[in-house]
Amino acid sequence: MTIRHIFISPDHNFVGHFGEASGTTPSVEVESVPCVAGQGLEGDRYFARPAGHKGQVTFFAWEAHKMLCRRFGVASAKKPVSVYRRNVITEEADLNSLVGQQTSSRD
């Protein structure tokens, strides 16, 4: 598996998220970001949400982006992968097989 991109955004851009107003904050690509177990990515809109929230870190497959661009006739250069507002863009990963999996933390 390759991590192609990492994005964070400190604000929601849609009405209704946790009763907050919608924002206009773009996703920002970062080289690296601290990830806190049970809380998410520091600086992201989902960081430290209430217990039980399952959106701390969101993933999207690069292959899905390419397929959607082909299907809808959109040049991938004109629609950056940041439009999905997902945190981690992977390549060559079976994301469905990772649902519910846990890894040990690195010290």
N, C-alpha and C positions, 0 to 999 in steps of 0.2 A: 504494500500500500504506500502511496505517495500522498503527502499533504501538499496541495498546489497553492492554496491560499488560506489565510486566517483573517477573519473580519470581526470587528466589534462595532457596536453602535450604542451610545449611551441613552438613546431615546427611542420610544416606539413611534412608528409613523402611521399607525392606524387607530381609529377610535375604538374604545372598549377594552383595551388591555389594562386590567386591574383598575378600571374606573378612571383611568387617566385620559387626558385629551391627546389627540394625535399630534405627532411632532413632524419635523421636517429634516431630521438629522440623517445624513447619509451614513452608510456603512463605511468604516475606515479599515483599510488593509494594514495589518501589522506583521512584522517579521516574527515576533513571538509575543506571548502574553501569559502572565501567571494564571494557572488554572487551579482553583481551590475546590477540593472534593466537597460535594453536596451544595456548592454555591455557584459554580460556573467560572466564567472568564472575567477577571478584574476589568472594570471599565465598561462592560457590556450591559445592556438594558435588562438582562435576565439575572445579573449577578445578585446573589443574596436574596432571592425571592422567598416567599414563605415556604416552610417545610412541605414537601410533597409535590412541589412544582416540578414538572419533568422537562422543562425546556431550557435548562441551564446552558447547555451547549447543543447547537443544532448542526447537522451535517448535510451535505449535498454532494452528489457524485458528478464529477467533471463529465463523465460519459453521458449522463442525463442532460446536462446543459448542451452538449454537442448534438444530441439526438433531437432535443426540442428546437434548436436553431435550424437544423435540417428540415424537420417536419413542417415548421412554419415559415420556411424560406427567409430566415433572418441570418445575416452574417454575424458570427459570434463576436467579431470585433466591434460590431455596432451595439450589441447587448452584452455588457460585461457580466460576469458571473455574480457580481455583487448585487444584481437586481433581485435575487432570491432572498436576500437578507438572512443568509445562513452563516454560521460562524466558521465552519471548517469545510473546505472544498477538497474532496479526496479524488484520487485516481487509482484505478485497479484495486478497489476495495469492495467487498460484498457487504454493504452497509446493513442490509436486512439481517445478516447473520450476527451482527454485533448488538442487536437490540436485546437488552436485559443482561448483557455481559458486563463484568467488572474486571478491572485490571488492578494490580498492586501499584501503589504509588512509588515513585522513584525518590530517593533521598539525595 
